[in-house]
């Protein structure tokens, strides 16, 4: 009589419910892990992107200054201005620092251009 009450061996109701709960838990953990991995990259973009963009602008300014000096047979000690290098810049316009800094060509051809914003520095060659 006791064997007549026994459940169908193919049916496993108690095992399937915890398994689906575990899968949902693992999926939630994976989603959280992906969020944690992605979020710092997104929040870092506004702080790092302007610096690299500015440094790229400084490179263009430096290259324009060098080209102007070559074309006009100027030496490293010769003074240079923004008006001198404008024809060597894209569309004849001075680039703008994405963070609102001010560019300074400094006095002579051999001086590297600078930006007024901190960390916006052209790496030395
Ligand atoms: Zn800058």
Backbone and ligand atoms as CSV (ligand in chain L), in Angstrom:
chain,resi,resn,atom,element,x,y,z
A,1,UNK,N,N,0.831,-1.201,0.000
A,1,UNK,CA,C,0.000,0.000,0.000
A,1,UNK,C,C,0.870,1.258,0.000
A,2,UNK,N,N,1.950,1.235,0.631
A,2,UNK,CA,C,2.829,2.405,0.688
A,2,UNK,C,C,3.371,2.718,-0.700
A,3,UNK,N,N,3.710,1.720,-1.494
A,3,UNK,CA,C,4.233,1.934,-2.840
A,3,UNK,C,C,3.208,2.552,-3.776
A,4,UNK,N,N,1.943,2.396,-3.518
A,4,UNK,CA,C,0.884,2.962,-4.366
A,4,UNK,C,C,0.859,4.484,-4.263
A,5,UNK,N,N,1.296,5.063,-3.188
A,5,UNK,CA,C,1.281,6.523,-2.990
A,5,UNK,C,C,2.507,7.173,-3.670
A,6,UNK,N,N,3.508,6.396,-3.977
A,6,UNK,CA,C,4.770,6.919,-4.531
A,6,UNK,C,C,4.555,7.700,-5.836
A,7,UNK,N,N,5.289,8.778,-6.029
A,7,UNK,CA,C,5.146,9.645,-7.205
A,7,UNK,C,C,5.696,8.968,-8.445
A,8,UNK,N,N,5.318,9.481,-9.562
A,8,UNK,CA,C,5.839,9.023,-10.843
A,8,UNK,C,C,7.342,9.318,-10.884
A,9,UNK,N,N,8.208,8.323,-11.185
A,9,UNK,CA,C,9.660,8.555,-11.172
A,9,UNK,C,C,10.121,9.552,-12.233
A,10,UNK,N,N,9.350,9.758,-13.296
A,10,UNK,CA,C,9.746,10.710,-14.344
A,10,UNK,C,C,9.435,12.159,-13.956
A,11,UNK,N,N,8.604,12.322,-12.961
A,11,UNK,CA,C,8.191,13.669,-12.565
A,11,UNK,C,C,9.100,14.176,-11.443
A,12,UNK,N,N,9.657,15.362,-11.589
A,12,UNK,CA,C,10.521,15.913,-10.549
A,12,UNK,C,C,10.129,17.369,-10.272
A,13,UNK,N,N,8.969,17.575,-9.632
A,13,UNK,CA,C,8.531,18.969,-9.421
A,13,UNK,C,C,9.436,19.757,-8.475
A,14,UNK,N,N,9.942,19.098,-7.442
A,14,UNK,CA,C,10.743,19.845,-6.472
A,14,UNK,C,C,12.111,20.234,-7.039
A,15,UNK,N,N,12.648,19.471,-8.015
A,15,UNK,CA,C,13.968,19.758,-8.565
A,15,UNK,C,C,13.912,20.860,-9.623
A,16,UNK,N,N,12.835,20.979,-10.404
A,16,UNK,CA,C,12.799,21.945,-11.502
A,16,UNK,C,C,12.593,23.377,-11.006
A,17,UNK,N,N,11.879,23.605,-9.946
A,17,UNK,CA,C,11.630,24.971,-9.460
A,17,UNK,C,C,12.916,25.634,-8.945
A,18,UNK,N,N,13.699,24.955,-8.096
A,18,UNK,CA,C,14.946,25.597,-7.663
A,18,UNK,C,C,15.923,25.839,-8.802
A,19,UNK,N,N,15.949,24.948,-9.806
A,19,UNK,CA,C,16.869,25.133,-10.924
A,19,UNK,C,C,16.568,26.402,-11.708
A,20,UNK,N,N,15.293,26.668,-12.013
A,20,UNK,CA,C,14.964,27.881,-12.763
A,20,UNK,C,C,15.254,29.118,-11.914
A,21,UNK,N,N,15.064,29.004,-10.607
A,21,UNK,CA,C,15.402,30.122,-9.719
A,21,UNK,C,C,16.889,30.394,-9.720
A,22,UNK,N,N,17.677,29.324,-9.756
A,22,UNK,CA,C,19.135,29.488,-9.794
A,22,UNK,C,C,19.564,30.123,-11.106
A,23,UNK,N,N,18.942,29.740,-12.200
A,23,UNK,CA,C,19.300,30.315,-13.512
A,23,UNK,C,C,19.001,31.816,-13.530
A,24,UNK,N,N,17.840,32.196,-12.984
A,24,UNK,CA,C,17.490,33.625,-12.922
A,24,UNK,C,C,18.510,34.374,-12.072
A,25,UNK,N,N,18.926,33.751,-10.964
A,25,UNK,CA,C,19.925,34.381,-10.104
A,25,UNK,C,C,21.250,34.585,-10.812
A,26,UNK,N,N,21.689,33.565,-11.558
A,26,UNK,CA,C,22.954,33.665,-12.292
A,26,UNK,C,C,22.857,34.735,-13.374
A,27,UNK,N,N,21.711,34.785,-14.059
A,27,UNK,CA,C,21.533,35.796,-15.108
A,27,UNK,C,C,21.580,37.198,-14.495
A,28,UNK,N,N,20.941,37.374,-13.326
A,28,UNK,CA,C,20.970,38.678,-12.656
A,28,UNK,C,C,22.390,39.060,-12.262
A,29,UNK,N,N,23.162,38.106,-11.751
A,29,UNK,CA,C,24.547,38.384,-11.369
A,29,UNK,C,C,25.389,38.760,-12.590
A,30,UNK,N,N,25.174,38.033,-13.699
A,30,UNK,CA,C,25.915,38.350,-14.921
A,30,UNK,C,C,25.559,39.752,-15.421
A,31,UNK,N,N,24.264,40.085,-15.376
A,31,UNK,CA,C,23.835,41.414,-15.815
A,31,UNK,C,C,24.467,42.494,-14.940
A,32,UNK,N,N,24.523,42.250,-13.635
A,32,UNK,CA,C,25.140,43.202,-12.709
A,32,UNK,C,C,26.641,43.340,-12.991
A,33,UNK,N,N,27.293,42.200,-13.247
A,33,UNK,CA,C,28.726,42.228,-13.542
A,33,UNK,C,C,28.998,43.019,-14.818
A,34,UNK,N,N,28.169,42.819,-15.840
A,34,UNK,CA,C,28.343,43.553,-17.097
A,34,UNK,C,C,28.131,45.043,-16.856
A,35,UNK,N,N,27.122,45.395,-16.060
A,35,UNK,CA,C,26.879,46.807,-15.743
A,35,UNK,C,C,28.074,47.430,-15.030
A,36,UNK,N,N,28.633,46.693,-14.079
A,36,UNK,CA,C,29.783,47.212,-13.337
A,36,UNK,C,C,30.998,47.386,-14.237
A,37,UNK,N,N,31.153,46.491,-15.215
A,37,UNK,CA,C,32.278,46.594,-16.135
A,37,UNK,C,C,32.098,47.755,-17.103
A,38,UNK,N,N,30.871,47.976,-17.548
A,38,UNK,CA,C,30.610,48.990,-18.569
A,38,UNK,C,C,30.535,50.385,-17.970
A,39,UNK,N,N,29.955,50.532,-16.799
A,39,UNK,CA,C,29.717,51.857,-16.215
A,39,UNK,C,C,30.986,52.700,-16.027
A,40,UNK,N,N,32.094,52.164,-15.495
A,40,UNK,CA,C,33.279,53.010,-15.340
A,40,UNK,C,C,33.803,53.554,-16.666
A,41,UNK,N,N,33.726,52.763,-17.746
A,41,UNK,CA,C,34.190,53.231,-19.050
A,41,UNK,C,C,33.356,54.404,-19.540
A,42,UNK,N,N,32.040,54.312,-19.348
A,42,UNK,CA,C,31.163,55.386,-19.798
A,42,UNK,C,C,31.429,56.647,-18.989
A,43,UNK,N,N,31.598,56.503,-17.668
A,43,UNK,CA,C,31.794,57.696,-16.847
A,43,UNK,C,C,33.176,58.296,-17.034
A,44,UNK,N,N,34.146,57.521,-17.527
A,44,UNK,CA,C,35.485,58.062,-17.737
A,44,UNK,C,C,35.599,58.848,-19.041
A,45,UNK,N,N,34.716,58.579,-19.980
A,45,UNK,CA,C,34.837,59.230,-21.284
A,45,UNK,C,C,34.889,60.754,-21.215
A,46,UNK,N,N,33.983,61.401,-20.491
A,46,UNK,CA,C,34.024,62.861,-20.496
A,46,UNK,C,C,35.315,63.440,-19.929
A,47,UNK,N,N,35.998,62.726,-19.044
A,47,UNK,CA,C,37.203,63.282,-18.446
A,47,UNK,C,C,38.441,63.005,-19.291
A,48,UNK,N,N,38.513,61.845,-19.977
A,48,UNK,CA,C,39.718,61.505,-20.725
A,48,UNK,C,C,39.654,61.931,-22.187
A,49,UNK,N,N,38.486,61.869,-22.787
A,49,UNK,CA,C,38.378,62.186,-24.210
A,49,UNK,C,C,38.815,63.605,-24.531
A,50,UNK,N,N,38.418,64.640,-23.757
A,50,UNK,CA,C,38.862,65.998,-24.082
A,50,UNK,C,C,40.377,66.150,-24.015
A,51,UNK,N,N,41.036,65.432,-23.106
A,51,UNK,CA,C,42.487,65.549,-22.997
A,51,UNK,C,C,43.153,65.028,-24.262
A,52,UNK,N,N,42.753,63.837,-24.704
A,52,UNK,CA,C,43.390,63.282,-25.905
A,52,UNK,C,C,43.043,64.117,-27.132
A,53,UNK,N,N,41.820,64.649,-27.187
A,53,UNK,CA,C,41.438,65.495,-28.313
A,53,UNK,C,C,42.259,66.787,-28.307
A,54,UNK,N,N,42.466,67.341,-27.119
A,54,UNK,CA,C,43.266,68.562,-26.985
A,54,UNK,C,C,44.717,68.297,-27.369
A,55,UNK,N,N,45.270,67.179,-26.915
A,55,UNK,CA,C,46.657,66.852,-27.243
A,55,UNK,C,C,46.803,66.670,-28.757
A,56,UNK,N,N,45.776,66.100,-29.374
A,56,UNK,CA,C,45.777,65.969,-30.830
A,56,UNK,C,C,45.799,67.357,-31.482
A,57,UNK,N,N,45.022,68.300,-30.941
A,57,UNK,CA,C,45.035,69.676,-31.461
A,57,UNK,C,C,46.421,70.300,-31.301
A,58,UNK,N,N,47.043,70.051,-30.142
A,58,UNK,CA,C,48.383,70.604,-29.901
A,58,UNK,C,C,49.382,70.042,-30.913
A,59,UNK,N,N,49.228,68.760,-31.264
A,59,UNK,CA,C,50.102,68.153,-32.281
A,59,UNK,C,C,49.921,68.851,-33.631
A,60,UNK,N,N,48.641,69.136,-33.971
A,60,UNK,CA,C,48.376,69.832,-35.245
A,60,UNK,C,C,48.997,71.228,-35.233
A,61,UNK,N,N,48.880,71.918,-34.101
A,61,UNK,CA,C,49.472,73.258,-33.986
A,61,UNK,C,C,50.992,73.179,-34.130
A,62,UNK,N,N,51.597,72.181,-33.478
A,62,UNK,CA,C,53.048,72.017,-33.535
A,62,UNK,C,C,53.494,71.699,-34.962
A,63,UNK,N,N,52.752,70.795,-35.624
A,63,UNK,CA,C,53.093,70.427,-36.995
A,63,UNK,C,C,52.939,71.625,-37.929
A,64,UNK,N,N,51.885,72.407,-37.735
A,64,UNK,CA,C,51.679,73.600,-38.565
A,64,UNK,C,C,52.818,74.600,-38.370
A,65,UNK,N,N,53.267,74.728,-37.126
A,65,UNK,CA,C,54.370,75.641,-36.821
A,65,UNK,C,C,55.658,75.171,-37.512
A,66,UNK,N,N,55.912,73.856,-37.439
A,66,UNK,CA,C,57.113,73.301,-38.081
A,66,UNK,C,C,57.059,73.498,-39.597
A,67,UNK,N,N,55.885,73.250,-40.181
A,67,UNK,CA,C,55.747,73.385,-41.633
A,67,UNK,C,C,55.922,74.840,-42.060
A,68,UNK,N,N,55.345,75.737,-41.278
A,68,UNK,CA,C,55.512,77.177,-41.573
A,68,UNK,C,C,56.998,77.550,-41.524
A,69,UNK,N,N,57.709,77.043,-40.531
A,69,UNK,CA,C,59.132,77.354,-40.380
A,69,UNK,C,C,59.933,76.812,-41.570
A,70,UNK,N,N,59.597,75.598,-42.018
A,70,UNK,CA,C,60.296,75.012,-43.171
A,70,UNK,C,C,60.029,75.819,-44.439
A,71,UNK,N,N,58.759,76.123,-44.684
A,71,UNK,CA,C,58.381,76.840,-45.905
A,71,UNK,C,C,58.959,78.247,-45.937
A,72,UNK,N,N,59.117,78.863,-44.783
A,72,UNK,CA,C,59.575,80.261,-44.731
A,72,UNK,C,C,61.024,80.386,-44.263
A,73,UNK,N,N,61.717,79.235,-44.253
A,73,UNK,CA,C,63.133,79.201,-43.858
A,73,UNK,C,C,63.387,79.894,-42.524
A,74,UNK,N,N,62.557,79.565,-41.536
A,74,UNK,CA,C,62.703,80.138,-40.195
A,74,UNK,C,C,63.464,79.151,-39.311
A,75,UNK,N,N,64.126,79.702,-38.330
A,75,UNK,CA,C,64.872,78.892,-37.371
A,75,UNK,C,C,64.039,78.682,-36.107
A,76,UNK,N,N,64.532,77.809,-35.225
A,76,UNK,CA,C,63.827,77.528,-33.981
A,76,UNK,C,C,63.676,78.734,-33.079
A,77,UNK,N,N,64.555,79.703,-33.226
A,77,UNK,CA,C,64.502,80.887,-32.360
A,77,UNK,C,C,63.622,81.993,-32.933
A,78,UNK,N,N,63.119,81.810,-34.155
A,78,UNK,CA,C,62.272,82.844,-34.756
A,78,UNK,C,C,60.903,82.887,-34.084
A,79,UNK,N,N,60.349,84.082,-33.903
A,79,UNK,CA,C,59.009,84.186,-33.326
A,79,UNK,C,C,57.952,83.703,-34.327
A,80,UNK,N,N,56.844,83.223,-33.798
A,80,UNK,CA,C,55.752,82.733,-34.653
A,80,UNK,C,C,54.436,83.139,-34.008
A,81,UNK,N,N,53.437,83.379,-34.858
A,81,UNK,CA,C,52.124,83.777,-34.336
A,81,UNK,C,C,51.046,82.858,-34.912
A,82,UNK,N,N,49.837,82.983,-34.376
A,82,UNK,CA,C,48.727,82.184,-34.899
A,82,UNK,C,C,48.445,82.550,-36.354
A,83,UNK,N,N,48.582,83.840,-36.681
A,83,UNK,CA,C,48.319,84.269,-38.055
A,83,UNK,C,C,49.296,83.615,-39.034
A,84,UNK,N,N,50.556,83.394,-38.573
A,84,UNK,CA,C,51.555,82.764,-39.439
A,84,UNK,C,C,51.149,81.332,-39.807
A,85,UNK,N,N,50.625,80.603,-38.836
A,85,UNK,CA,C,50.374,79.170,-39.074
A,85,UNK,C,C,48.948,78.870,-39.533
A,86,UNK,N,N,48.074,79.870,-39.545
A,86,UNK,CA,C,46.677,79.633,-39.957
A,86,UNK,C,C,46.551,78.921,-41.305
A,87,UNK,N,N,47.350,79.325,-42.326
A,87,UNK,CA,C,47.220,78.631,-43.614
A,87,UNK,C,C,47.586,77.153,-43.545
A,88,UNK,N,N,48.257,76.732,-42.513
A,88,UNK,CA,C,48.698,75.334,-42.386
A,88,UNK,C,C,47.737,74.502,-41.543
A,89,UNK,N,N,46.681,75.138,-41.062
A,89,UNK,CA,C,45.702,74.427,-40.232
A,89,UNK,C,C,44.488,74.062,-41.066
A,90,UNK,N,N,43.779,73.028,-40.631
A,90,UNK,CA,C,42.610,72.556,-41.361
A,90,UNK,C,C,41.581,73.678,-41.493
A,91,UNK,N,N,41.190,73.984,-42.704
A,91,UNK,CA,C,40.242,75.050,-43.044
A,91,UNK,C,C,40.727,76.415,-42.551
A,92,UNK,N,N,42.033,76.537,-42.321
A,92,UNK,CA,C,42.591,77.819,-41.897
A,92,UNK,C,C,42.087,78.299,-40.556
A,93,UNK,N,N,41.567,77.369,-39.753
A,93,UNK,CA,C,41.019,77.763,-38.445
A,93,UNK,C,C,41.834,77.187,-37.304
A,94,UNK,N,N,41.936,77.939,-36.247
A,94,UNK,CA,C,42.605,77.447,-35.052
A,94,UNK,C,C,41.709,76.439,-34.356
A,95,UNK,N,N,42.257,75.308,-33.946
A,95,UNK,CA,C,41.424,74.344,-33.212
A,95,UNK,C,C,41.045,74.907,-31.848
A,96,UNK,N,N,39.958,74.362,-31.290
A,96,UNK,CA,C,39.515,74.797,-29.959
A,96,UNK,C,C,39.666,73.646,-28.987
A,97,UNK,N,N,40.144,73.951,-27.796
A,97,UNK,CA,C,40.245,72.936,-26.752
A,97,UNK,C,C,38.832,72.487,-26.384
A,98,UNK,N,N,38.563,71.173,-26.386
A,98,UNK,CA,C,37.215,70.687,-26.064
A,98,UNK,C,C,36.798,70.989,-24.629
A,99,UNK,N,N,37.752,71.289,-23.762
A,99,UNK,CA,C,37.431,71.590,-22.365
A,99,UNK,C,C,37.407,73.102,-22.110
A,100,UNK,N,N,37.577,73.897,-23.168
A,100,UNK,CA,C,37.506,75.347,-23.020
A,100,UNK,C,C,38.824,76.015,-22.681
A,101,UNK,N,N,39.934,75.296,-22.812
A,101,UNK,CA,C,41.248,75.879,-22.539
A,101,UNK,C,C,41.665,76.825,-23.656
A,102,UNK,N,N,42.723,77.575,-23.388
A,102,UNK,CA,C,43.250,78.531,-24.364
A,102,UNK,C,C,44.617,78.047,-24.842
A,103,UNK,N,N,44.814,78.043,-26.154
A,103,UNK,CA,C,46.100,77.600,-26.702
A,103,UNK,C,C,47.084,78.755,-26.743
A,104,UNK,N,N,48.333,78.404,-26.494
A,104,UNK,CA,C,49.412,79.377,-26.546
A,104,UNK,C,C,50.538,78.771,-27.369
A,105,UNK,N,N,50.936,79.457,-28.418
A,105,UNK,CA,C,52.024,78.954,-29.261
A,105,UNK,C,C,53.379,79.174,-28.619
A,106,UNK,N,N,53.431,80.001,-27.596
A,106,UNK,CA,C,54.677,80.451,-26.972
A,106,UNK,C,C,55.439,81.299,-27.985
A,107,UNK,N,N,56.618,81.707,-27.637
A,107,UNK,CA,C,57.263,82.782,-28.396
A,107,UNK,C,C,57.911,82.343,-29.705
A,108,UNK,N,N,58.536,81.174,-29.717
A,108,UNK,CA,C,59.354,80.838,-30.890
A,108,UNK,C,C,58.931,79.515,-31.536
A,109,UNK,N,N,59.516,79.247,-32.682
A,109,UNK,CA,C,59.214,78.034,-33.445
A,109,UNK,C,C,59.533,76.776,-32.631
A,110,UNK,N,N,60.611,76.787,-31.884
A,110,UNK,CA,C,61.039,75.577,-31.168
A,110,UNK,C,C,60.220,75.299,-29.897
A,111,UNK,N,N,59.439,76.288,-29.421
A,111,UNK,CA,C,58.605,76.055,-28.244
A,111,UNK,C,C,57.373,75.241,-28.623
A,112,UNK,N,N,57.054,74.228,-27.810
A,112,UNK,CA,C,55.867,73.419,-28.071
A,112,UNK,C,C,54.619,74.217,-27.658
A,113,UNK,N,N,53.556,74.149,-28.454
A,113,UNK,CA,C,52.327,74.853,-28.071
A,113,UNK,C,C,51.747,74.259,-26.780
A,114,UNK,N,N,51.043,75.075,-26.016
A,114,UNK,CA,C,50.480,74.621,-24.741
A,114,UNK,C,C,49.000,74.962,-24.666
A,115,UNK,N,N,48.331,74.310,-23.711
A,115,UNK,CA,C,46.925,74.596,-23.419
A,115,UNK,C,C,46.855,75.060,-21.963
A,116,UNK,N,N,45.907,75.941,-21.675
A,116,UNK,CA,C,45.792,76.473,-20.305
A,116,UNK,C,C,45.172,75.465,-19.330
A,117,UNK,N,N,44.572,74.396,-19.851
A,117,UNK,CA,C,43.937,73.412,-18.967
A,117,UNK,C,C,45.000,72.461,-18.379
A,118,UNK,N,N,44.823,72.084,-17.096
A,118,UNK,CA,C,45.776,71.126,-16.513
A,118,UNK,C,C,45.708,69.770,-17.222
A,119,UNK,N,N,46.816,69.111,-17.333
A,119,UNK,CA,C,46.977,67.797,-17.966
A,119,UNK,C,C,46.839,67.837,-19.481
A,120,UNK,N,N,46.545,68.991,-20.074
A,120,UNK,CA,C,46.477,69.110,-21.528
A,120,UNK,C,C,47.872,69.516,-21.994
A,121,UNK,N,N,48.769,68.540,-21.982
A,121,UNK,CA,C,50.177,68.814,-22.265
A,121,UNK,C,C,50.652,67.921,-23.404
A,122,UNK,N,N,51.302,68.530,-24.375
A,122,UNK,CA,C,51.893,67.770,-25.472
A,122,UNK,C,C,53.063,66.965,-24.922
A,123,UNK,N,N,53.062,65.631,-25.079
A,123,UNK,CA,C,54.183,64.843,-24.563
A,123,UNK,C,C,55.488,65.256,-25.247
A,124,UNK,N,N,56.541,65.316,-24.466
A,124,UNK,CA,C,57.827,65.704,-25.060
A,124,UNK,C,C,58.341,64.578,-25.947
A,125,UNK,N,N,58.980,64.948,-27.071
A,125,UNK,CA,C,59.421,63.940,-28.047
A,125,UNK,C,C,60.516,63.019,-27.539
L,1,ZN,ZN,ZN,43.087,71.733,-23.774
